[in-house]
């Protein structure tokens, strides 16, 4: 083997190694987890700092890598073609094309990129110190190329800025769904994290306790009767009203009342319950849970009354209601035990035929979260509300409806309230009654 042949082969090998380096670096820096790089950067890792800078200027990075990669590939192919022509003749061009294509695809593309995908974070940190000066040195060339490309795109009407952008919240939701599907994250944790992201999109009116289910106290009752009602209840805060239940005068805390009872002893005639109450806090039903949670923290309060746009009382919301929207139902020693593994706020009983007996007051959000369904929750907050909205009337017990690829059978109705339904995700009939 002559010295010229040896040097040419050595040059081709070196160029292929450089091509593999460029290909692997491109994949590693684009596939690296930016959150992990950011954590290492905050911890003082200098390589992570360089990698973060390179990733932040991704167009310049890709331009420099492609420029270097194409240069070494073309040079390696030219050397191989010249070498083959010298020993084989004109047919050497075809041989060189085949051989170099195989070598480049296997050793300079597939192999380094496969490794880079598997070890993206580690490789990104390793190549960042090497690529940083190269990217800086090639910046004038890559900027000129980028400007030329943008002009050509504008010439063909494709150079405008993209109007589609993905929010950080949507990106995180996608990551949560992906990791849950891959089995690396439990569904319960995914639901909690998604609920945190959804707090800004959910209104207080969707999670409040309806005024029908509120425990309120008539301030005109004797103090002894009020004390008895407080002791019988499992709640700690009670709206006080006079004349009508809409006329809320204050909110009584059970602890304040019992402290006062302890001071008065058996004589409750002089006990002024209204004096113990705090001023009621009214919030609009359109307030987002994120804003209400922040307001609870700022006000150091746990309880608010919900009103509609006309000021009419709709219900109440507590800090626990918002927390339950995130972590699921929080049961205490006074709550009924729910054996359902998904810990729904209201009863959800599976039947043998695959259908479910559902409390009409169960929220659509909780049902979708527990059962992985996609029932719409834009026009109604509860399952009963969804049926009424779709049916355009208050149905009778025994009626069956088909909406959104589900069968809804009305089992019980009390007054104008649908209290119990049977839901089947795979309808057994195709008619609506």
C-alpha positions in Angstrom: 0.0 0.0 0.0 1.5 3.3 -1.1 1.6 6.3 1.2 -0.9 8.2 -1.0 -3.4 5.4 -0.8 -3.0 5.2 3.0 -3.4 8.9 3.5 -6.5 9.0 1.3 -8.2 6.1 3.2 -7.2 7.7 6.5 -8.7 11.0 5.4 -12.0 9.3 4.4 -12.2 7.5 7.8 -11.6 10.8 9.6 -14.2 12.6 7.5 -16.7 9.8 8.2 -16.0 10.2 11.9 -16.6 13.9 11.7 -19.8 13.3 9.8 -20.9 10.9 12.6 -20.0 13.6 15.2 -22.1 16.2 13.4 -25.1 13.9 12.9 -25.1 12.7 16.5 -24.6 16.2 17.8 -27.5 17.5 15.9 -29.8 14.8 17.2 -28.6 15.0 20.8 -29.0 18.8 21.0 -32.5 18.8 19.5 -33.7 15.7 21.5 -32.1 16.8 24.8 -34.6 17.6 27.6 -34.4 21.3 28.1 -35.8 20.9 31.6 -32.9 18.7 32.5 -30.3 21.0 30.9 -31.9 23.9 32.8 -31.6 22.1 36.1 -27.9 21.3 35.5 -27.3 24.9 34.4 -28.9 26.2 37.6 -26.6 23.8 39.5 -23.6 25.4 38.0 -22.7 22.9 35.3 -20.7 24.8 32.7 -21.3 22.3 29.9 -25.1 22.6 30.6 -24.7 26.4 30.3 -23.0 26.0 26.9 -25.7 23.5 25.7 -28.5 25.8 26.8 -26.9 28.7 24.8 -26.6 26.5 21.7 -30.2 25.2 22.0 -31.6 28.8 22.5 -30.1 29.7 19.0 -31.3 26.5 17.3 -31.4 27.9 13.8 -27.8 29.0 14.0 -26.8 25.7 15.6 -28.5 23.6 12.9 -27.1 25.7 10.2 -23.5 25.3 11.4 -23.9 21.5 11.9 -25.4 21.0 8.5 -22.7 23.1 6.9 -20.0 21.1 8.6 -21.7 17.7 7.9 -22.3 18.4 4.2 -18.8 19.6 3.8 -17.2 16.5 5.2 -19.6 14.2 3.4 -18.9 15.8 0.0 -15.2 15.8 0.6 -15.2 12.2 1.7 -17.2 11.2 -1.4 -14.9 13.2 -3.7 -11.8 11.5 -2.2 -13.4 8.1 -2.5 -14.5 8.8 -6.2 -10.9 9.9 -7.1 -9.4 6.9 -5.4 -11.8 4.4 -7.2 -11.3 6.1 -10.6 -7.5 5.7 -10.2 -7.8 2.0 -9.6 -11.0 1.0 -11.5 -11.5 3.6 -14.1 -14.6 5.5 -15.0 -16.8 2.8 -13.3 -15.2 3.9 -10.1 -17.6 6.7 -9.7 -20.5 4.2 -9.4 -18.6 2.0 -7.0 -17.6 5.0 -4.9 -21.2 6.2 -4.8 -22.5 2.8 -3.6 -19.7 2.3 -1.1 -19.9 5.8 0.4 -23.7 5.7 0.5 -23.6 2.6 2.6 -20.8 3.9 4.9 -22.4 7.3 5.4 -25.9 5.9 6.1 -24.7 3.2 8.5 -21.8 4.8 10.3 -22.3 8.5 9.9 -26.1 8.7 10.1 -28.1 5.8 11.6 -25.6 4.6 14.2 -24.6 8.0 15.8 -28.2 9.3 15.7 -29.5 6.1 17.3 -27.0 6.5 20.1 -27.8 10.2 20.4 -31.5 9.5 20.8 -30.8 7.0 23.6 -28.3 9.2 25.4 -29.5 12.7 24.3 -28.8 14.6 27.6 -25.4 13.0 28.2 -24.2 13.5 24.6 -25.5 17.1 24.4 -23.4 18.0 27.4 -20.3 16.2 25.9 -20.5 17.9 22.5 -21.5 21.4 23.6 -17.9 22.6 24.5 -16.7 21.4 21.0 -19.6 22.9 19.0 -19.7 26.2 20.8 -16.5 27.7 19.1 -17.4 26.1 15.8 -20.9 27.6 15.8 -19.5 31.0 16.7 -16.8 30.8 13.9 -19.3 29.8 11.3 -21.9 32.4 12.4 -21.3 34.8 9.5 -21.7 32.0 6.9 -24.8 30.5 8.5 -26.4 33.9 8.9 -25.8 34.7 5.2 -27.2 31.3 4.2 -30.2 31.8 6.5 -30.9 35.2 5.0 -30.7 33.8 1.5 -33.1 31.0 2.4 -35.6 33.3 3.9 -35.6 35.5 0.8 -36.1 32.5 -1.4 -39.0 31.3 0.8 -40.6 34.8 0.6 -40.2 34.6 -3.2 -42.3 31.5 -3.2 -44.8 32.9 -0.7 -43.7 30.7 2.2 -41.5 33.0 4.2 -44.1 34.4 6.7 -43.9 33.7 10.3 -45.7 30.6 11.5 -49.0 31.5 13.2 -49.2 28.1 15.0 -47.6 27.9 18.4 -48.0 25.4 21.2 -48.4 26.7 24.7 -46.2 25.4 27.5 -49.3 24.0 29.2 -50.3 22.0 26.1 -46.7 20.7 25.7 -46.7 19.5 29.3 -50.2 17.9 28.8 -48.8 16.0 25.9 -45.8 14.9 27.9 -48.0 13.7 30.7 -50.2 11.7 28.3 -47.2 10.2 26.6 -45.5 9.0 29.8 -48.8 7.7 31.2 -49.3 5.7 28.0 -45.7 4.4 28.2 -46.3 3.3 31.7 -43.6 5.5 33.3 -46.2 7.7 35.1 -49.2 6.6 37.2 -52.6 7.8 36.0 -53.4 9.4 39.4 -50.3 11.6 39.2 -51.1 12.6 35.6 -54.6 13.6 36.6 -53.3 15.8 39.4 -50.8 17.5 37.2 -53.3 18.0 34.4 -55.8 19.4 37.0 -53.2 22.0 38.1 -52.8 23.1 34.5 -56.6 23.3 34.0 -57.2 25.5 37.1 -57.2 28.7 34.9 -59.8 27.1 32.6 -62.3 25.9 35.2 -64.7 28.4 36.8 -65.9 28.4 40.4 -69.4 27.7 39.2 -68.3 24.3 38.0 -67.0 23.1 41.4 -69.1 25.0 43.9 -71.6 23.4 46.3 -75.0 24.4 45.0 -77.2 26.5 47.3 -79.7 23.6 47.5 -77.0 21.5 49.3 -75.7 24.3 51.5 -76.2 24.2 55.3 -77.3 27.7 56.4 -78.6 29.1 59.7 -81.5 31.4 60.4 -80.1 34.2 62.6 -83.6 34.8 64.1 -83.6 31.4 65.7 -82.8 31.1 69.5 -79.1 30.8 70.2 -79.7 27.3 71.7 -81.3 26.1 68.4 -78.4 27.5 66.4 -75.9 25.8 68.7 -77.8 22.5 68.3 -77.8 22.8 64.5 -74.0 23.5 64.4 -73.3 20.5 66.6 -75.5 18.2 64.4 -73.7 19.3 61.3 -70.4 18.0 60.0 -69.4 21.4 58.7 -67.4 24.2 60.4 -68.6 27.3 58.5 -72.3 28.4 58.2 -73.8 31.3 56.3 -76.2 33.2 58.5 -79.4 34.7 56.9 -82.4 36.7 57.9 -85.9 36.9 56.3 -84.8 35.0 53.1 -81.9 32.6 52.5 -80.6 35.0 49.9 -80.0 37.7 52.5 -76.7 36.5 53.9 -75.5 38.6 56.8 -72.3 36.8 57.8 -70.5 33.5 58.1 -70.3 31.7 61.4 -67.3 29.5 62.3 -68.1 26.6 64.6 -65.0 27.2 66.7 -65.9 30.8 67.4 -69.4 29.7 68.5 -68.2 26.9 70.7 -65.6 29.2 72.4 -68.4 31.6 73.2 -70.7 28.8 74.4 -68.0 27.7 76.8 -67.8 31.2 78.2 -71.6 31.5 78.7 -72.1 28.1 80.1 -75.7 26.8 80.2 -77.1 30.3 79.9 -77.3 31.1 76.1 -79.9 33.8 76.3 -77.3 36.6 76.0 -75.3 34.9 73.3 -75.2 37.2 70.2 -74.5 34.8 67.3 -74.4 37.5 64.7 -71.6 39.3 66.6 -69.4 36.2 66.1 -69.9 36.0 62.4 -67.4 37.4 59.9 -68.3 39.5 56.9 -69.5 37.3 53.9 -67.2 37.2 50.9 -69.0 37.0 47.6 -67.3 36.0 44.4 -68.6 35.8 40.8 -69.4 32.3 39.4 -67.1 33.0 36.4 -64.0 33.4 38.6 -61.3 30.8 37.6 -60.1 28.3 40.1 -56.6 29.7 39.7 -57.7 33.2 40.6 -59.9 32.0 43.4 -57.1 29.9 44.9 -54.8 32.9 44.8 -57.5 35.0 46.4 -58.0 32.4 49.2 -54.2 32.6 49.9 -54.1 36.4 49.8 -57.2 36.8 52.0 -56.2 33.9 54.3 -59.7 32.6 53.9 -61.2 29.1 53.1 -64.8 30.0 52.3 -66.6 32.2 49.8 -70.2 32.6 48.6 -70.8 32.4 44.8 -73.2 34.7 43.0 -74.2 35.0 39.4 -74.1 38.2 37.2 -77.3 39.5 38.9 -76.0 39.1 42.4 -78.2 36.1 43.2 -76.7 33.5 45.5 -75.8 30.3 43.6 -73.8 28.4 46.1 -70.5 28.4 48.0 -66.9 27.4 47.3 -64.2 26.4 49.8 -60.5 25.8 49.6 -61.2 22.1 49.9 -63.3 22.2 46.8 -60.4 23.5 44.8 -57.9 21.1 46.3 -60.3 18.2 45.6 -60.3 19.4 42.0 -56.6 18.7 41.9 -56.1 15.6 44.1 -59.5 14.0 43.9 -62.1 13.5 46.7 -60.8 14.1 50.2 -62.9 12.1 52.6 -62.9 12.8 56.4 -64.3 10.8 59.3 -67.8 12.4 58.7 -68.0 11.5 54.9 -69.6 8.4 53.5 -66.9 5.9 52.4 -66.8 5.4 48.6 -65.3 2.1 47.6 -64.7 3.1 44.0 -60.9 3.1 43.4 -61.1 6.4 41.5 -62.5 8.1 44.6 -65.2 10.1 42.7 -66.9 12.9 44.6 -70.3 11.2 44.0 -71.4 7.6 43.6 -70.3 5.7 40.5 -71.3 2.0 40.6 -70.2 -0.4 37.7 -72.8 -2.9 36.5 -72.2 -6.4 35.2 -73.1 -5.4 31.6 -70.4 -2.7 31.5 -72.8 0.2 32.2 -72.5 2.6 35.2 -75.0 3.8 37.7 -74.1 7.5 38.1 -75.3 10.1 40.5 -76.8 13.0 38.5 -74.7 15.5 40.4 -71.4 14.0 39.4 -69.3 16.5 37.5 -68.4 15.7 33.9 -64.8 16.6 34.6 -64.5 14.0 37.4 -66.2 11.4 35.3 -63.9 12.0 32.3 -60.9 11.9 34.5 -61.8 8.7 36.3 -63.1 6.8 33.2 -60.9 8.3 30.5 -64.0 9.5 28.6 -64.3 12.6 26.6 -67.8 13.9 27.4 -68.1 17.6 26.7 -68.1 19.9 29.7 -68.5 23.2 28.0 -72.3 23.6 28.2 -72.9 21.7 31.5 -70.9 20.9 34.6 -72.8 17.8 35.7 -74.0 14.7 34.0 -77.6 15.6 34.7 -77.0 19.1 33.2 -75.5 17.5 30.1 -78.6 15.4 29.5 -80.9 18.3 30.0 -78.9 20.5 27.7 -78.8 17.9 24.9 -82.4 16.8 25.4 -83.7 20.4 25.5 -86.1 19.4 28.2 -86.2 17.7 31.6 -86.7 14.0 30.9 -88.9 11.6 32.7 -87.6 8.5 34.5 -87.2 5.6 32.1 -86.3 7.7 29.1 -83.2 6.8 27.1 -81.0 9.1 25.1 -78.0 8.8 22.8 -75.5 11.6 23.0 -71.8 11.7 22.1 -71.7 7.9 21.5 -73.1 7.2 25.0 -76.4 5.9 26.1 -78.1 7.8 29.0 -80.9 6.1 30.8 -82.8 8.2 33.3 -83.3 6.0 36.4 -84.6 8.4 39.1 -85.9 12.0 39.1 -86.9 14.1 42.1 -88.9 17.2 41.1 -86.9 18.8 38.3 -83.7 17.1 39.3 -82.2 14.0 37.6 -80.8 12.1 40.6 -79.6 8.9 39.0 -78.7 7.7 35.5 -77.3 4.6 33.8 -74.4 5.3 31.4 -73.3 2.9 28.8 -70.2 3.8 26.7 -71.1 1.3 24.0 -74.8 1.9 23.3 -77.0 -1.2 22.9 -79.7 0.6 20.9 -79.7 3.3 18.3 -82.9 5.2 19.0 -83.7 8.2 21.1 -86.9 8.3 23.1 
